Amino acid sequence: MPNVFLIGRPGCGKSVVFQILKGELQARGYRGELKRIDDFPILKHIFDTDTRYKRHRPAPGGGVKVTDDAVWDDLAKGLNDQALKLQSPDRLLFIEFSRDNYVRAFKNFSPEILKNSLIVYIDAPFDVCWERNVCRAREEQGLDAHLVSREEMEKTYARDDHEELPKHVAVPVLIVKNESDDMGNLRGELKKVVEKLTKIVSKPFKKGR
């Protein structure tokens, strides 16, 4: 089975995109498991064990700031290890993360994970992402509700290199616009992702899709 990478700055809508894709694929008759993983639990473990603040520090206004650049490689390697354990012909795995340097991040993923996979970059304006980030931390619960500090957002996620990915990673990249909270527009953008996935997944779909 291929793996689907959902990438984009915090607040771009990765979890919402996963839920929409899950519903669309199941509606078309996909019979396998659809599972998502992200690197925040790994990052939280690093923060929780870094009691002397050698790799991070609290940020003004809430959240934290990563101070050890090697953390980003550790997160990608941790995701790769998780993904390797979860590979199955009965499971379509969605791997979510945010970076400023995606070319560097994907160097930490093994050929087995990248083979026949798909990268979906969710493009949303910085200010929109920041507002969503604040709202989810205030209104939601669980690990998805964590706050990414304004300092981290501005220094790490204001810009990224996703446009360079096709030159460095042999994985198709689809760009999805998610500039507002209009679910109709987002569903329209995701049609190209659904069509691509129905062609590359090895798990059969039920007849009559």
Backbone as a chain_set.jsonl record, in Angstrom:
{"seq": "MPNVFLIGRPGCGKSVVFQILKGELQARGYRGELKRIDDFPILKHIFDTDTRYKRHRPAPGGGVKVTDDAVWDDLAKGLNDQALKLQSPDRLLFIEFSRDNYVRAFKNFSPEILKNSLIVYIDAPFDVCWERNVCRAREEQGLDAHLVSREEMEKTYARDDHEELPKHVAVPVLIVKNESDDMGNLRGELKKVVEKLTKIVSKPFKKGR", "coords": {"N": [[0.834, -1.199, 0.0], [0.425, 2.293, -0.696], [1.686, 5.248, 1.001], [0.22, 8.191, 2.347], [1.226, 11.429, 2.511], [0.395, 14.153, 4.433], [0.941, 17.423, 4.436], [1.913, 20.757, 5.502], [1.673, 24.039, 6.964], [1.095, 24.412, 10.573], [-2.327, 24.382, 11.394], [-3.281, 24.458, 8.829], [-5.155, 22.609, 8.074], [-4.877, 19.806, 8.097], [-5.931, 17.61, 9.599], [-8.662, 17.875, 9.07], [-8.686, 17.513, 6.313], [-7.872, 14.839, 6.225], [-10.153, 13.585, 7.376], [-12.128, 14.194, 5.474], [-11.074, 12.925, 3.169], [-11.073, 10.311, 4.083], [-13.85, 9.814, 4.378], [-14.677, 10.14, 1.692], [-13.254, 8.114, 0.312], [-14.227, 5.818, 1.583], [-16.889, 6.036, 0.848], [-16.66, 5.473, -1.804], [-16.216, 2.849, -1.706], [-13.913, 1.791, -0.538], [-12.248, -0.729, 1.247], [-10.33, -1.162, 3.174], [-8.366, -0.34, 6.163], [-8.143, 3.021, 7.292], [-5.76, 5.063, 8.45], [-4.241, 7.561, 10.503], [-1.185, 9.203, 11.384], [0.886, 11.414, 13.317], [3.579, 13.716, 14.131], [3.435, 15.002, 16.573], [3.001, 13.631, 19.118], [5.559, 12.486, 19.43], [7.134, 14.774, 19.554], [6.064, 15.933, 21.863], [6.901, 14.101, 23.769], [9.649, 14.569, 23.677], [9.707, 17.208, 24.648], [8.622, 16.781, 27.228], [10.581, 15.243, 28.463], [12.789, 16.797, 28.316], [13.804, 18.348, 30.605], [15.683, 20.206, 31.389], [15.708, 22.097, 29.497], [17.284, 21.883, 27.097], [16.665, 21.448, 24.49], [14.401, 22.827, 23.869], [12.279, 25.642, 24.753], [9.981, 27.456, 26.852], [7.561, 29.563, 25.248], [6.704, 33.047, 24.869], [3.343, 33.935, 25.543], [2.328, 31.408, 25.382], [2.684, 27.903, 24.486], [5.657, 26.476, 22.932], [9.134, 26.9, 21.969], [11.233, 25.392, 19.689], [14.629, 24.79, 20.161], [16.777, 23.281, 19.46], [17.957, 22.329, 16.498], [18.222, 19.739, 15.528], [16.08, 18.355, 16.436], [14.04, 18.331, 14.529], [14.863, 16.456, 12.595], [14.911, 14.194, 14.21], [12.201, 13.895, 14.738], [11.144, 13.277, 12.18], [12.472, 10.869, 11.667], [11.407, 9.349, 13.727], [8.703, 9.278, 12.935], [9.014, 7.843, 10.552], [9.867, 5.357, 11.572], [7.555, 4.582, 12.977], [5.768, 4.42, 10.833], [6.867, 2.322, 9.337], [6.319, 0.142, 10.98], [3.608, 0.053, 10.737], [2.922, -0.655, 8.184], [0.826, -2.287, 5.876], [-1.06, -4.436, 3.734], [-3.719, -4.067, 4.079], [-4.181, -1.538, 4.971], [-4.327, 1.953, 4.613], [-2.134, 4.436, 5.096], [-1.896, 7.605, 6.56], [0.348, 10.207, 6.878], [1.188, 12.841, 8.837], [2.706, 16.054, 9.036], [4.419, 19.168, 9.827], [6.698, 21.51, 8.442], [9.465, 23.767, 7.811], [11.451, 23.131, 6.097], [10.97, 20.911, 3.904], [12.268, 19.315, 2.047], [14.57, 18.498, 3.398], [13.309, 17.093, 5.489], [12.087, 14.872, 4.2], [14.247, 13.363, 3.508], [14.709, 11.754, 5.621], [12.983, 9.66, 5.483], [12.441, 6.276, 4.647], [13.067, 4.305, 1.623], [11.117, 2.321, 1.436], [8.882, 3.428, 2.661], [8.41, 5.651, 1.068], [7.87, 4.596, -1.43], [5.676, 4.394, -4.144], [4.043, 6.328, -3.026], [2.169, 9.313, -2.003], [2.262, 12.83, -1.866], [0.522, 15.341, -0.258], [0.184, 18.663, -0.231], [-1.115, 21.099, 1.798], [-2.26, 24.139, 1.224], [-2.493, 27.087, 2.877], [-3.098, 30.438, 3.91], [-0.807, 32.245, 6.048], [-1.921, 33.878, 8.166], [-4.513, 32.878, 8.369], [-3.976, 30.252, 9.177], [-2.788, 30.763, 11.66], [-4.97, 31.826, 13.143], [-6.696, 29.606, 13.14], [-5.117, 27.859, 14.564], [-5.043, 29.044, 17.111], [-7.765, 28.918, 17.744], [-8.306, 26.126, 17.807], [-6.743, 25.331, 19.957], [-8.076, 26.591, 21.983], [-10.718, 25.68, 21.862], [-10.89, 22.927, 21.315], [-10.115, 19.48, 22.292], [-7.637, 17.075, 23.444], [-4.66, 15.706, 21.771], [-4.569, 16.96, 19.293], [-5.288, 19.52, 19.84], [-3.207, 21.129, 20.603], [-1.261, 24.102, 21.177], [0.598, 25.935, 18.875], [3.173, 28.082, 19.317], [3.143, 31.675, 18.748], [5.66, 32.686, 18.192], [7.028, 30.392, 17.281], [5.473, 29.811, 15.054], [5.978, 32.061, 13.432], [8.787, 32.021, 13.081], [9.401, 29.467, 12.2], [7.386, 28.485, 10.482], [6.486, 30.448, 8.718], [7.368, 30.543, 6.096], [8.084, 28.042, 3.605], [9.642, 25.258, 1.839], [8.111, 23.811, -0.043], [7.661, 23.938, -2.782], [9.999, 23.078, -3.885], [10.051, 20.372, -3.593], [9.307, 18.488, -5.755], [11.681, 18.44, -7.224], [13.477, 17.079, -5.698], [12.393, 14.849, -4.411], [11.163, 11.731, -5.245], [8.309, 11.466, -5.455], [4.898, 11.918, -6.191], [3.469, 15.19, -5.98], [0.707, 16.846, -4.812], [-1.045, 19.879, -4.692], [-3.222, 21.415, -2.504], [-5.666, 23.837, -2.059], [-6.667, 25.605, 0.793], [-8.015, 27.996, 1.818], [-10.039, 29.167, 3.252], [-12.847, 28.62, 5.497], [-14.682, 27.237, 4.065], [-16.156, 24.351, 3.426], [-17.129, 23.243, 1.124], [-15.545, 24.251, -0.959], [-13.089, 23.131, -0.192], [-13.631, 20.38, -0.398], [-13.974, 20.246, -3.137], [-11.381, 20.85, -4.003], [-10.113, 18.574, -3.086], [-10.914, 16.537, -4.725], [-9.129, 15.822, -6.765], [-7.182, 14.541, -5.318], [-8.554, 12.319, -4.29], [-9.202, 11.003, -6.686], [-6.635, 10.355, -7.596], [-5.8, 8.613, -5.558], [-7.598, 6.479, -5.801], [-6.589, 5.282, -7.998], [-4.037, 4.383, -7.339], [-4.057, 2.85, -5.008], [-3.717, -0.449, -3.683], [-5.51, -2.042, -2.402], [-8.576, -3.607, -3.041], [-11.531, -1.942, -4.288], [-15.013, -1.983, -3.491], [-17.393, -3.382, -5.75], [-19.2, -1.313, -8.039], [-18.549, 1.245, -7.349]], "CA": [[0.0, 0.0, 0.0], [1.15, 3.565, -0.636], [1.444, 6.109, 2.147], [-0.193, 9.531, 1.957], [1.784, 12.463, 3.377], [-0.366, 15.389, 4.519], [1.886, 18.404, 4.964], [1.494, 22.147, 5.467], [1.914, 24.674, 8.264], [0.072, 24.15, 11.588], [-3.564, 25.1, 11.166], [-3.666, 24.447, 7.409], [-6.322, 21.749, 7.908], [-4.49, 18.42, 7.809], [-6.866, 16.655, 10.201], [-9.928, 17.986, 8.341], [-8.452, 16.864, 5.017], [-7.904, 13.395, 6.455], [-11.531, 13.152, 7.594], [-12.837, 14.269, 4.195], [-10.57, 11.855, 2.306], [-11.559, 9.048, 4.65], [-15.249, 9.661, 4.005], [-14.815, 9.982, 0.241], [-12.753, 6.799, -0.082], [-15.177, 4.815, 2.062], [-18.091, 6.159, 0.025], [-16.359, 4.83, -3.084], [-16.126, 1.407, -1.49], [-12.63, 1.31, -0.022], [-12.544, -1.701, 2.303], [-9.23, -1.285, 4.121], [-8.292, 0.611, 7.271], [-7.565, 4.332, 7.005], [-5.174, 5.466, 9.723], [-3.358, 8.725, 10.444], [-0.221, 9.422, 12.456], [1.615, 12.676, 13.19], [4.783, 13.718, 14.96], [3.315, 15.743, 17.821], [3.294, 12.811, 20.301], [7.015, 12.35, 19.549], [7.619, 16.079, 20.006], [5.642, 16.111, 23.255], [7.795, 13.274, 24.598], [10.923, 15.302, 23.757], [9.496, 18.333, 25.561], [8.39, 16.301, 28.587], [11.819, 14.689, 29.024], [13.83, 17.826, 28.231], [13.514, 19.173, 31.784], [16.698, 21.258, 31.533], [15.525, 22.995, 28.347], [18.403, 21.853, 26.166], [16.172, 21.318, 23.121], [13.255, 23.707, 23.684], [12.015, 26.551, 25.856], [8.631, 28.04, 26.788], [7.471, 30.766, 24.413], [5.758, 34.057, 25.362], [1.989, 33.787, 25.024], [1.921, 30.007, 25.358], [3.397, 27.045, 23.555], [7.096, 26.368, 23.13], [10.007, 27.157, 20.82], [12.312, 24.418, 19.523], [15.928, 25.463, 20.096], [17.754, 22.334, 18.916], [17.525, 22.054, 15.129], [18.224, 18.297, 15.289], [14.764, 17.833, 16.809], [13.212, 18.113, 13.339], [15.263, 15.178, 12.007], [14.47, 13.148, 15.132], [10.766, 13.709, 14.541], [10.928, 12.582, 10.913], [12.921, 9.491, 11.839], [10.418, 8.687, 14.556], [7.543, 9.005, 12.088], [9.387, 6.767, 9.636], [9.852, 4.105, 12.333], [6.154, 4.244, 13.213], [5.157, 4.043, 9.566], [7.362, 0.998, 8.962], [5.605, -0.852, 11.788], [2.182, 0.065, 10.403], [2.685, -1.024, 6.789], [-0.049, -3.445, 5.728], [-1.874, -4.383, 2.515], [-5.09, -3.746, 4.468], [-4.195, -0.237, 5.638], [-3.819, 3.137, 3.937], [-1.591, 5.238, 6.183], [-1.718, 9.039, 6.342], [1.441, 10.691, 7.721], [1.044, 14.291, 8.894], [3.687, 16.863, 9.742], [4.669, 20.526, 9.343], [8.111, 21.885, 8.432], [9.865, 24.821, 6.873], [12.346, 22.48, 5.141], [10.415, 19.593, 3.595], [13.291, 18.528, 1.349], [15.363, 17.873, 4.461], [12.483, 16.144, 6.239], [11.831, 13.641, 3.453], [15.474, 12.567, 3.46], [14.687, 10.851, 6.766], [12.041, 8.572, 5.242], [13.055, 5.165, 3.922], [12.468, 4.008, 0.318], [9.912, 1.5, 1.604], [7.776, 4.316, 2.998], [8.177, 6.573, -0.043], [7.506, 3.875, -2.647], [4.286, 4.491, -4.604], [3.28, 7.174, -2.127], [1.624, 10.568, -2.506], [2.393, 13.971, -0.963], [-0.527, 16.353, -0.413], [0.521, 19.901, 0.472], [-2.317, 21.883, 2.037], [-1.813, 25.528, 1.136], [-3.376, 28.032, 3.542], [-2.35, 31.649, 4.299], [-0.258, 32.233, 7.4], [-2.844, 34.466, 9.139], [-5.61, 31.923, 8.543], [-3.444, 29.144, 9.972], [-2.597, 31.212, 13.044], [-6.284, 31.918, 13.783], [-7.173, 28.236, 13.376], [-4.256, 27.308, 15.605], [-5.52, 29.598, 18.375], [-9.122, 28.41, 17.999], [-8.301, 24.711, 18.182], [-6.178, 25.227, 21.301], [-9.062, 27.118, 22.92], [-12.035, 25.059, 21.783], [-10.858, 21.476, 21.146], [-9.437, 18.701, 23.316], [-6.762, 16.032, 22.92], [-3.363, 16.117, 21.245], [-4.747, 17.843, 18.141], [-5.62, 20.86, 20.304], [-2.03, 21.814, 21.133], [-0.971, 25.43, 20.637], [1.921, 26.255, 18.338], [3.376, 29.471, 19.722], [3.277, 32.667, 17.682], [7.078, 32.757, 17.855], [7.354, 29.228, 16.453], [4.779, 29.976, 13.774], [6.64, 33.076, 12.606], [10.177, 31.685, 12.775], [9.538, 28.15, 11.564], [6.354, 28.129, 9.51], [6.047, 31.549, 7.862], [7.71, 30.146, 4.723], [8.632, 26.695, 3.495], [10.228, 24.933, 0.53], [7.326, 22.738, -0.676], [7.772, 24.015, -4.245], [11.226, 22.391, -4.281], [9.934, 18.924, -3.392], [9.375, 17.672, -6.978], [13.049, 18.354, -7.724], [14.323, 16.312, -4.786], [11.723, 13.66, -3.889], [10.498, 11.023, -6.338], [6.948, 11.185, -5.024], [4.0, 12.946, -6.722], [3.037, 16.216, -5.033], [-0.523, 17.556, -5.162], [-1.263, 21.052, -3.849], [-4.64, 21.638, -2.21], [-5.914, 25.152, -1.466], [-7.627, 25.625, 1.903], [-7.836, 29.39, 2.214], [-11.156, 29.615, 4.079], [-13.519, 27.508, 6.179], [-15.723, 26.729, 3.17], [-15.903, 22.929, 3.201], [-17.446, 22.922, -0.26], [-14.343, 24.523, -1.748], [-12.058, 22.157, 0.16], [-14.009, 19.101, -1.005], [-13.684, 20.355, -4.559], [-9.93, 20.753, -4.147], [-9.658, 17.224, -2.748], [-11.336, 15.569, -5.733], [-7.954, 15.332, -7.488], [-6.493, 13.599, -4.431], [-9.358, 11.087, -4.267], [-9.028, 10.329, -7.974], [-5.28, 9.792, -7.618], [-5.717, 7.483, -4.631], [-8.351, 5.336, -6.319], [-5.784, 4.659, -9.04], [-2.773, 3.81, -6.882], [-4.163, 1.914, -3.883], [-3.768, -1.845, -4.106], [-6.657, -2.686, -1.78], [-9.711, -3.482, -3.951], [-12.748, -1.245, -3.927], [-16.205, -2.763, -3.75], [-17.959, -3.144, -7.064], [-20.237, -0.324, -8.099], [-18.115, 2.544, -6.815]], "C": [[0.872, 1.254, 0.0], [0.887, 4.258, 0.697], [1.082, 7.49, 1.625], [0.37, 10.516, 2.972], [0.897, 13.701, 3.296], [0.524, 16.422, 5.189], [1.346, 19.818, 4.768], [1.639, 22.722, 6.859], [0.808, 24.338, 9.266], [-1.167, 25.011, 11.354], [-4.025, 25.106, 9.726], [-4.878, 23.558, 7.15], [-6.006, 20.296, 7.632], [-5.491, 17.401, 8.367], [-8.223, 16.688, 9.501], [-9.808, 17.303, 6.982], [-8.489, 15.354, 5.174], [-9.338, 12.9, 6.603], [-12.333, 13.17, 6.298], [-12.396, 13.14, 3.269], [-11.058, 10.493, 2.79], [-13.009, 8.79, 4.242], [-15.437, 9.413, 2.523], [-14.362, 8.594, -0.223], [-13.697, 5.689, 0.375], [-16.465, 4.846, 1.25], [-17.9, 5.507, -1.336], [-16.124, 3.333, -2.934], [-14.797, 0.902, -0.99], [-12.863, 0.456, 1.213], [-11.442, -1.838, 3.349], [-9.323, -0.268, 5.259], [-7.651, 1.906, 6.784], [-7.076, 4.908, 8.326], [-4.256, 6.659, 9.532], [-2.414, 8.729, 11.635], [0.417, 10.787, 12.233], [2.74, 12.693, 14.203], [4.628, 14.469, 16.274], [3.521, 14.873, 19.065], [4.793, 12.603, 20.517], [7.605, 13.644, 20.089], [7.264, 16.315, 21.472], [6.528, 15.309, 24.201], [9.156, 13.968, 24.763], [10.794, 16.458, 24.738], [9.397, 17.861, 27.013], [9.671, 15.798, 29.258], [12.969, 15.691, 29.014], [13.651, 18.824, 29.377], [14.514, 20.305, 31.994], [16.703, 22.213, 30.338], [16.753, 23.072, 27.451], [17.933, 21.842, 24.711], [14.963, 22.211, 22.837], [13.167, 24.664, 24.864], [10.581, 27.053, 25.734], [8.654, 29.328, 25.968], [6.473, 31.753, 25.017], [4.38, 33.857, 24.731], [1.507, 32.358, 24.952], [2.636, 29.216, 24.288], [4.885, 27.041, 23.851], [7.828, 26.744, 21.849], [11.095, 26.1, 20.8], [13.622, 25.166, 19.369], [17.034, 24.574, 19.554], [17.278, 21.893, 17.54], [17.461, 20.56, 14.814], [16.895, 17.651, 15.659], [13.948, 17.481, 15.577], [13.571, 16.797, 12.648], [14.815, 14.018, 12.89], [12.982, 12.859, 14.956], [10.471, 12.924, 13.264], [11.355, 11.119, 11.003], [11.949, 8.705, 12.699], [9.157, 8.356, 13.788], [7.817, 7.85, 11.133], [9.348, 5.416, 10.349], [8.419, 3.647, 12.612], [5.51, 3.716, 11.937], [5.598, 2.654, 9.121], [6.603, -0.098, 9.716], [4.137, -0.984, 11.378], [1.888, -0.321, 8.959], [1.867, -2.309, 6.703], [-0.822, -3.318, 4.423], [-3.334, -4.052, 2.806], [-5.211, -2.368, 5.1], [-3.611, 0.842, 4.735], [-3.417, 4.118, 5.033], [-1.384, 6.687, 5.752], [-0.699, 9.546, 7.359], [1.442, 12.21, 7.688], [2.23, 14.951, 9.598], [3.832, 18.226, 9.078], [6.163, 20.816, 9.431], [8.31, 23.168, 7.635], [10.749, 24.23, 5.78], [11.86, 21.054, 4.881], [11.415, 18.712, 2.858], [14.152, 17.789, 2.365], [14.561, 16.801, 5.184], [12.339, 14.82, 5.503], [13.089, 12.797, 3.268], [15.53, 11.558, 4.602], [13.709, 9.693, 6.6], [12.659, 7.525, 4.326], [12.37, 4.938, 2.577], [11.187, 3.199, 0.435], [8.691, 2.365, 1.902], [7.417, 5.239, 1.833], [7.649, 5.886, -1.302], [6.009, 3.984, -2.933], [3.416, 5.405, -3.754], [2.844, 8.478, -2.794], [1.814, 11.644, -1.441], [1.28, 14.965, -1.283], [-0.129, 17.56, 0.431], [-0.726, 20.752, 0.567], [-1.897, 23.339, 2.191], [-2.857, 26.455, 1.753], [-2.543, 29.228, 3.986], [-1.918, 31.598, 5.765], [-1.27, 32.737, 8.429], [-4.031, 33.547, 9.404], [-5.163, 30.761, 9.425], [-3.271, 29.543, 11.433], [-3.936, 31.277, 13.777], [-6.854, 30.529, 14.072], [-6.403, 27.587, 14.511], [-4.728, 27.772, 16.987], [-6.884, 29.013, 18.74], [-9.111, 26.955, 18.444], [-7.741, 24.513, 19.582], [-7.19, 25.667, 22.351], [-10.319, 26.268, 22.988], [-12.013, 23.531, 21.714], [-10.119, 20.813, 22.305], [-8.556, 17.651, 22.659], [-5.489, 16.597, 22.332], [-3.486, 17.075, 20.061], [-4.966, 19.294, 18.557], [-4.415, 21.626, 20.833], [-1.805, 23.157, 20.428], [0.461, 25.491, 20.115], [2.12, 27.745, 18.594], [3.49, 30.4, 18.519], [4.732, 32.767, 17.238], [7.48, 31.601, 16.945], [6.707, 29.348, 15.08], [5.537, 30.942, 12.866], [8.044, 32.665, 12.186], [10.328, 30.385, 12.003], [8.589, 27.949, 10.396], [5.874, 29.273, 8.619], [6.278, 31.231, 6.383], [8.236, 28.722, 4.722], [9.086, 26.433, 2.059], [9.43, 23.874, -0.229], [7.434, 22.757, -2.202], [9.024, 23.315, -4.762], [11.105, 20.869, -4.222], [10.005, 18.108, -4.689], [10.787, 17.513, -7.544], [13.902, 17.378, -6.913], [13.712, 15.001, -4.296], [10.927, 13.007, -5.01], [9.116, 10.538, -5.912], [6.042, 12.27, -5.602], [3.538, 13.907, -5.626], [1.783, 16.887, -5.586], [-0.709, 18.705, -4.182], [-2.765, 21.32, -3.736], [-4.79, 22.989, -1.531], [-6.972, 25.03, -0.366], [-7.56, 27.002, 2.555], [-8.949, 29.926, 3.101], [-11.753, 28.405, 4.78], [-14.683, 26.969, 5.364], [-15.415, 25.28, 2.825], [-16.217, 22.511, 1.771], [-16.248, 23.132, -1.165], [-13.262, 23.486, -1.477], [-12.368, 20.793, -0.446], [-13.732, 19.102, -2.508], [-12.197, 20.22, -4.835], [-9.452, 19.316, -3.959], [-10.098, 16.159, -3.753], [-10.134, 14.978, -6.468], [-7.158, 14.349, -6.643], [-7.231, 12.266, -4.402], [-9.169, 10.303, -5.556], [-7.655, 9.666, -8.065], [-5.201, 8.552, -6.746], [-6.474, 6.271, -5.146], [-7.574, 4.602, -7.415], [-4.559, 3.926, -8.487], [-2.905, 2.853, -5.703], [-4.307, 0.496, -4.408], [-4.949, -2.578, -3.495], [-7.868, -2.509, -2.671], [-10.832, -2.619, -3.385], [-13.926, -2.164, -4.213], [-16.735, -2.426, -5.137], [-19.062, -2.098, -6.974], [-19.856, 1.029, -7.543], [-18.342, 3.644, -7.847]], "O": [[1.934, 1.275, 0.623], [-0.032, 3.887, 1.428], [1.579, 7.914, 0.582], [0.036, 10.453, 4.155], [0.674, 14.237, 2.211], [0.826, 16.309, 6.377], [0.437, 20.044, 3.968], [1.721, 21.975, 7.834], [-0.307, 24.012, 8.859], [-1.064, 26.22, 11.143], [-5.058, 25.698, 9.416], [-5.559, 23.717, 6.137], [-6.8, 19.612, 6.987], [-5.853, 16.444, 7.683], [-8.867, 15.65, 9.35], [-10.721, 16.598, 6.553], [-9.075, 14.659, 4.343], [-9.698, 11.886, 6.006], [-13.13, 12.266, 6.049], [-13.229, 12.474, 2.655], [-11.411, 9.629, 1.987], [-13.355, 7.689, 3.814], [-16.253, 8.581, 2.127], [-15.02, 7.974, -1.058], [-13.937, 4.732, -0.361], [-17.064, 3.802, 0.992], [-18.861, 5.044, -1.951], [-15.865, 2.635, -3.914], [-14.559, -0.306, -1.008], [-13.588, 0.858, 2.124], [-11.616, -2.571, 4.323], [-10.24, 0.552, 5.306], [-6.732, 1.888, 5.965], [-7.873, 5.207, 9.215], [-3.568, 6.76, 8.516], [-2.775, 8.322, 12.74], [0.484, 11.268, 11.102], [2.847, 11.794, 15.037], [5.594, 14.57, 17.031], [4.168, 15.333, 20.005], [5.251, 12.549, 21.658], [8.466, 13.624, 20.969], [8.077, 16.839, 22.234], [6.866, 15.768, 25.292], [9.74, 13.958, 25.847], [11.677, 16.667, 25.57], [9.998, 18.449, 27.912], [9.827, 15.914, 30.473], [14.005, 15.457, 29.635], [13.379, 20.002, 29.145], [14.219, 21.264, 32.707], [17.606, 23.038, 30.198], [17.212, 24.156, 27.088], [18.695, 22.181, 23.805], [14.546, 22.337, 21.685], [13.889, 24.519, 25.85], [10.023, 27.075, 24.637], [9.629, 30.079, 25.989], [5.488, 31.329, 25.621], [4.27, 33.635, 23.525], [0.387, 32.109, 24.507], [3.133, 29.773, 23.309], [5.325, 27.538, 24.888], [7.222, 26.887, 20.787], [11.808, 25.927, 21.789], [13.726, 26.075, 18.545], [18.115, 25.061, 19.224], [16.296, 21.159, 17.431], [16.716, 20.154, 13.921], [16.613, 16.527, 15.243], [13.247, 16.469, 15.558], [12.684, 16.093, 12.166], [14.388, 12.979, 12.385], [12.559, 11.705, 15.02], [9.644, 12.012, 13.268], [10.678, 10.236, 10.476], [11.692, 7.531, 12.436], [8.592, 7.276, 13.96], [6.965, 6.986, 10.927], [8.85, 4.437, 9.793], [8.11, 2.461, 12.496], [4.805, 2.707, 11.949], [4.794, 1.89, 8.587], [6.286, -1.143, 9.147], [3.502, -2.006, 11.64], [0.729, -0.316, 8.546], [2.174, -3.296, 7.372], [-1.204, -2.213, 4.039], [-4.104, -3.786, 1.883], [-6.236, -2.056, 5.705], [-2.535, 0.67, 4.163], [-4.259, 4.576, 5.806], [-0.778, 6.96, 4.716], [-0.862, 9.34, 8.562], [1.668, 12.809, 6.636], [2.7, 14.466, 10.627], [3.43, 18.423, 7.932], [6.82, 20.412, 10.391], [7.432, 23.593, 6.883], [10.799, 24.756, 4.668], [12.283, 20.112, 5.551], [11.409, 17.493, 3.027], [14.429, 16.6, 2.21], [15.079, 15.719, 5.462], [12.455, 13.757, 6.113], [12.993, 11.625, 2.905], [16.314, 10.61, 4.554], [13.613, 8.834, 7.478], [13.323, 7.86, 3.345], [11.217, 5.332, 2.399], [10.27, 3.366, -0.37], [7.589, 2.064, 1.444], [6.247, 5.569, 1.639], [7.042, 6.539, -2.151], [5.18, 3.701, -2.068], [2.191, 5.276, -3.755], [3.107, 8.716, -3.973], [1.56, 11.409, -0.26], [1.115, 15.378, -2.431], [-0.106, 17.486, 1.66], [-1.332, 21.093, -0.449], [-1.257, 23.713, 3.174], [-3.962, 26.597, 1.229], [-1.395, 29.057, 4.397], [-2.581, 30.988, 6.604], [-1.464, 32.095, 9.461], [-4.503, 33.45, 10.537], [-5.896, 30.338, 10.319], [-3.569, 28.761, 12.336], [-4.03, 30.828, 14.92], [-7.431, 30.305, 15.135], [-6.971, 26.853, 15.32], [-4.8, 26.973, 17.921], [-7.13, 28.658, 19.893], [-9.836, 26.589, 19.369], [-8.196, 23.637, 20.318], [-7.169, 25.176, 23.48], [-10.926, 26.143, 24.052], [-13.021, 22.895, 22.024], [-9.573, 21.485, 23.18], [-8.699, 17.364, 21.47], [-5.252, 17.804, 22.379], [-2.607, 17.909, 19.846], [-4.847, 20.201, 17.732], [-4.584, 22.675, 21.454], [-2.116, 23.319, 19.248], [1.409, 25.144, 20.818], [1.327, 28.57, 18.141], [3.875, 29.985, 17.426], [5.011, 32.916, 16.048], [8.186, 31.8, 15.956], [7.324, 29.025, 14.065], [5.718, 30.675, 11.678], [8.452, 32.93, 11.056], [11.278, 30.22, 11.237], [8.954, 27.305, 9.413], [4.942, 29.085, 7.837], [5.476, 31.607, 5.527], [8.771, 28.25, 5.725], [8.932, 27.282, 1.181], [10.017, 23.105, -0.991], [7.314, 21.714, -2.845], [9.107, 22.992, -5.947], [11.963, 20.158, -4.744], [10.715, 17.103, -4.716], [11.058, 16.554, -8.267], [14.933, 16.907, -7.391], [14.436, 14.129, -3.815], [10.107, 13.662, -5.654], [8.804, 9.351, -6.001], [6.387, 13.448, -5.514], [3.255, 13.499, -4.499], [1.794, 17.43, -6.691], [-0.548, 18.525, -2.975], [-3.473, 21.434, -4.737], [-4.117, 23.262, -0.536], [-8.03, 24.434, -0.567], [-7.108, 27.149, 3.691], [-8.827, 31.022, 3.649], [-11.23, 27.296, 4.672], [-15.573, 26.315, 5.908], [-14.519, 25.005, 2.027], [-15.647, 21.547, 1.259], [-15.96, 22.306, -2.031], [-12.597, 23.013, -2.399], [-11.469, 20.122, -0.953], [-13.312, 18.094, -3.076], [-11.796, 19.553, -5.789], [-8.491, 18.891, -4.601], [-9.695, 15.001, -3.642], [-10.109, 13.783, -6.762], [-6.532, 13.431, -7.173], [-6.609, 11.206, -4.481], [-8.997, 9.084, -5.529], [-7.534, 8.544, -8.556], [-4.606, 7.55, -7.142], [-6.031, 5.141, -4.944], [-7.863, 3.445, -7.722], [-4.091, 2.96, -9.09], [-1.966, 2.111, -5.413], [-4.935, 0.263, -5.441], [-5.356, -3.623, -4.003], [-8.185, -1.378, -3.04], [-11.054, -2.57, -2.175], [-13.843, -3.028, -5.085], [-16.544, -1.316, -5.632], [-19.768, -2.004, -5.969], [-20.719, 1.869, -7.29], [-18.039, 4.808, -7.586]]}, "num_chains": 1, "name": "protein.A"}
